[in-house]
Amino acid sequence: MPAVLTLPKVLYTVPEAMAVLSLSRSQLYREVAAGRLTIVKSGRASRISAGAIAAYVAILENPEVAA
């Protein structure tokens, strides 16, 4: 049986990002509007990259980074 290659998740749907960040949909979109979280659009689909989630958490941990 061939080995199965598993890759880390790179893009999250809005509901997945909401769960990862423990945010409501409204709060997630407020963070996007404020520029603290970025969304990638693919057609009509909105996705949040793992890097954007990590950057957002870094801002929360160190507010001076955002200033």
PyMOL commands that place a pseudoatom at each C-alpha (Angstrom):
pseudoatom trace, name=CA, resn=MET, resi=1, chain=A, elem=C, hetatm=0, pos=[0.000, 0.000, 0.000]
pseudoatom trace, name=CA, resn=PRO, resi=2, chain=A, elem=C, hetatm=0, pos=[1.469, 3.418, -0.939]
pseudoatom trace, name=CA, resn=ALA, resi=3, chain=A, elem=C, hetatm=0, pos=[2.137, 5.947, 1.791]
pseudoatom trace, name=CA, resn=VAL, resi=4, chain=A, elem=C, hetatm=0, pos=[-0.380, 8.771, 2.046]
pseudoatom trace, name=CA, resn=LEU, resi=5, chain=A, elem=C, hetatm=0, pos=[1.102, 12.257, 2.141]
pseudoatom trace, name=CA, resn=THR, resi=6, chain=A, elem=C, hetatm=0, pos=[-0.713, 14.601, 4.492]
pseudoatom trace, name=CA, resn=LEU, resi=7, chain=A, elem=C, hetatm=0, pos=[-0.075, 18.314, 4.314]
pseudoatom trace, name=CA, resn=PRO, resi=8, chain=A, elem=C, hetatm=0, pos=[-0.766, 20.858, 7.039]
pseudoatom trace, name=CA, resn=LYS, resi=9, chain=A, elem=C, hetatm=0, pos=[-3.882, 22.929, 6.530]
pseudoatom trace, name=CA, resn=VAL, resi=10, chain=A, elem=C, hetatm=0, pos=[-3.026, 26.186, 4.751]
pseudoatom trace, name=CA, resn=LEU, resi=11, chain=A, elem=C, hetatm=0, pos=[-6.440, 27.813, 4.185]
pseudoatom trace, name=CA, resn=TYR, resi=12, chain=A, elem=C, hetatm=0, pos=[-9.407, 27.828, 6.536]
pseudoatom trace, name=CA, resn=THR, resi=13, chain=A, elem=C, hetatm=0, pos=[-13.042, 28.532, 5.760]
pseudoatom trace, name=CA, resn=VAL, resi=14, chain=A, elem=C, hetatm=0, pos=[-14.692, 31.314, 7.756]
pseudoatom trace, name=CA, resn=PRO, resi=15, chain=A, elem=C, hetatm=0, pos=[-16.461, 28.821, 10.086]
pseudoatom trace, name=CA, resn=GLU, resi=16, chain=A, elem=C, hetatm=0, pos=[-13.182, 26.934, 10.635]
pseudoatom trace, name=CA, resn=ALA, resi=17, chain=A, elem=C, hetatm=0, pos=[-11.324, 30.173, 11.433]
pseudoatom trace, name=CA, resn=MET, resi=18, chain=A, elem=C, hetatm=0, pos=[-14.148, 31.181, 13.766]
pseudoatom trace, name=CA, resn=ALA, resi=19, chain=A, elem=C, hetatm=0, pos=[-13.661, 27.906, 15.665]
pseudoatom trace, name=CA, resn=VAL, resi=20, chain=A, elem=C, hetatm=0, pos=[-9.853, 28.175, 15.725]
pseudoatom trace, name=CA, resn=LEU, resi=21, chain=A, elem=C, hetatm=0, pos=[-9.946, 31.760, 17.019]
pseudoatom trace, name=CA, resn=SER, resi=22, chain=A, elem=C, hetatm=0, pos=[-13.065, 31.382, 19.204]
pseudoatom trace, name=CA, resn=LEU, resi=23, chain=A, elem=C, hetatm=0, pos=[-14.694, 34.358, 17.487]
pseudoatom trace, name=CA, resn=SER, resi=24, chain=A, elem=C, hetatm=0, pos=[-18.234, 34.907, 16.299]
pseudoatom trace, name=CA, resn=ARG, resi=25, chain=A, elem=C, hetatm=0, pos=[-18.788, 35.584, 12.595]
pseudoatom trace, name=CA, resn=SER, resi=26, chain=A, elem=C, hetatm=0, pos=[-19.479, 39.257, 13.369]
pseudoatom trace, name=CA, resn=GLN, resi=27, chain=A, elem=C, hetatm=0, pos=[-16.310, 39.640, 15.431]
pseudoatom trace, name=CA, resn=LEU, resi=28, chain=A, elem=C, hetatm=0, pos=[-14.210, 37.895, 12.770]
pseudoatom trace, name=CA, resn=TYR, resi=29, chain=A, elem=C, hetatm=0, pos=[-15.449, 40.292, 10.094]
pseudoatom trace, name=CA, resn=ARG, resi=30, chain=A, elem=C, hetatm=0, pos=[-14.874, 43.267, 12.459]
pseudoatom trace, name=CA, resn=GLU, resi=31, chain=A, elem=C, hetatm=0, pos=[-11.248, 42.161, 12.789]
pseudoatom trace, name=CA, resn=VAL, resi=32, chain=A, elem=C, hetatm=0, pos=[-11.016, 41.955, 8.988]
pseudoatom trace, name=CA, resn=ALA, resi=33, chain=A, elem=C, hetatm=0, pos=[-12.512, 45.455, 8.629]
pseudoatom trace, name=CA, resn=ALA, resi=34, chain=A, elem=C, hetatm=0, pos=[-10.018, 46.778, 11.197]
pseudoatom trace, name=CA, resn=GLY, resi=35, chain=A, elem=C, hetatm=0, pos=[-7.137, 45.272, 9.216]
pseudoatom trace, name=CA, resn=ARG, resi=36, chain=A, elem=C, hetatm=0, pos=[-6.013, 42.913, 11.960]
pseudoatom trace, name=CA, resn=LEU, resi=37, chain=A, elem=C, hetatm=0, pos=[-7.020, 39.768, 10.033]
pseudoatom trace, name=CA, resn=THR, resi=38, chain=A, elem=C, hetatm=0, pos=[-6.809, 39.226, 6.294]
pseudoatom trace, name=CA, resn=ILE, resi=39, chain=A, elem=C, hetatm=0, pos=[-9.084, 37.219, 4.027]
pseudoatom trace, name=CA, resn=VAL, resi=40, chain=A, elem=C, hetatm=0, pos=[-8.113, 35.635, 0.710]
pseudoatom trace, name=CA, resn=LYS, resi=41, chain=A, elem=C, hetatm=0, pos=[-10.845, 35.534, -1.930]
pseudoatom trace, name=CA, resn=SER, resi=42, chain=A, elem=C, hetatm=0, pos=[-11.083, 32.749, -4.501]
pseudoatom trace, name=CA, resn=GLY, resi=43, chain=A, elem=C, hetatm=0, pos=[-14.080, 33.595, -6.627]
pseudoatom trace, name=CA, resn=ARG, resi=44, chain=A, elem=C, hetatm=0, pos=[-16.909, 33.989, -4.143]
pseudoatom trace, name=CA, resn=ALA, resi=45, chain=A, elem=C, hetatm=0, pos=[-15.212, 31.835, -1.491]
pseudoatom trace, name=CA, resn=SER, resi=46, chain=A, elem=C, hetatm=0, pos=[-13.516, 33.554, 1.437]
pseudoatom trace, name=CA, resn=ARG, resi=47, chain=A, elem=C, hetatm=0, pos=[-10.588, 31.829, 3.111]
pseudoatom trace, name=CA, resn=ILE, resi=48, chain=A, elem=C, hetatm=0, pos=[-8.253, 32.785, 5.934]
pseudoatom trace, name=CA, resn=SER, resi=49, chain=A, elem=C, hetatm=0, pos=[-4.666, 31.581, 5.647]
pseudoatom trace, name=CA, resn=ALA, resi=50, chain=A, elem=C, hetatm=0, pos=[-2.877, 29.842, 8.493]
pseudoatom trace, name=CA, resn=GLY, resi=51, chain=A, elem=C, hetatm=0, pos=[-0.301, 32.637, 8.310]
pseudoatom trace, name=CA, resn=ALA, resi=52, chain=A, elem=C, hetatm=0, pos=[-2.991, 35.299, 8.743]
pseudoatom trace, name=CA, resn=ILE, resi=53, chain=A, elem=C, hetatm=0, pos=[-4.324, 33.442, 11.791]
pseudoatom trace, name=CA, resn=ALA, resi=54, chain=A, elem=C, hetatm=0, pos=[-0.814, 33.217, 13.275]
pseudoatom trace, name=CA, resn=ALA, resi=55, chain=A, elem=C, hetatm=0, pos=[-0.207, 36.929, 12.608]
pseudoatom trace, name=CA, resn=TYR, resi=56, chain=A, elem=C, hetatm=0, pos=[-3.526, 37.838, 14.261]
pseudoatom trace, name=CA, resn=VAL, resi=57, chain=A, elem=C, hetatm=0, pos=[-2.640, 35.805, 17.352]
pseudoatom trace, name=CA, resn=ALA, resi=58, chain=A, elem=C, hetatm=0, pos=[0.770, 37.525, 17.464]
pseudoatom trace, name=CA, resn=ILE, resi=59, chain=A, elem=C, hetatm=0, pos=[-0.998, 40.899, 17.447]
pseudoatom trace, name=CA, resn=LEU, resi=60, chain=A, elem=C, hetatm=0, pos=[-3.181, 39.781, 20.344]
pseudoatom trace, name=CA, resn=GLU, resi=61, chain=A, elem=C, hetatm=0, pos=[-0.148, 38.552, 22.283]
pseudoatom trace, name=CA, resn=ASN, resi=62, chain=A, elem=C, hetatm=0, pos=[1.893, 41.692, 21.598]
pseudoatom trace, name=CA, resn=PRO, resi=63, chain=A, elem=C, hetatm=0, pos=[-0.290, 44.743, 20.869]
pseudoatom trace, name=CA, resn=GLU, resi=64, chain=A, elem=C, hetatm=0, pos=[2.800, 46.923, 20.212]
pseudoatom trace, name=CA, resn=VAL, resi=65, chain=A, elem=C, hetatm=0, pos=[3.301, 44.980, 16.939]
pseudoatom trace, name=CA, resn=ALA, resi=66, chain=A, elem=C, hetatm=0, pos=[0.038, 46.414, 15.563]
pseudoatom trace, name=CA, resn=ALA, resi=67, chain=A, elem=C, hetatm=0, pos=[0.910, 49.989, 16.482]
for i in range(1, 67): cmd.bond("trace and resi %d" % i, "trace and resi %d" % (i + 1))
show_as sticks, trace
zoom trace
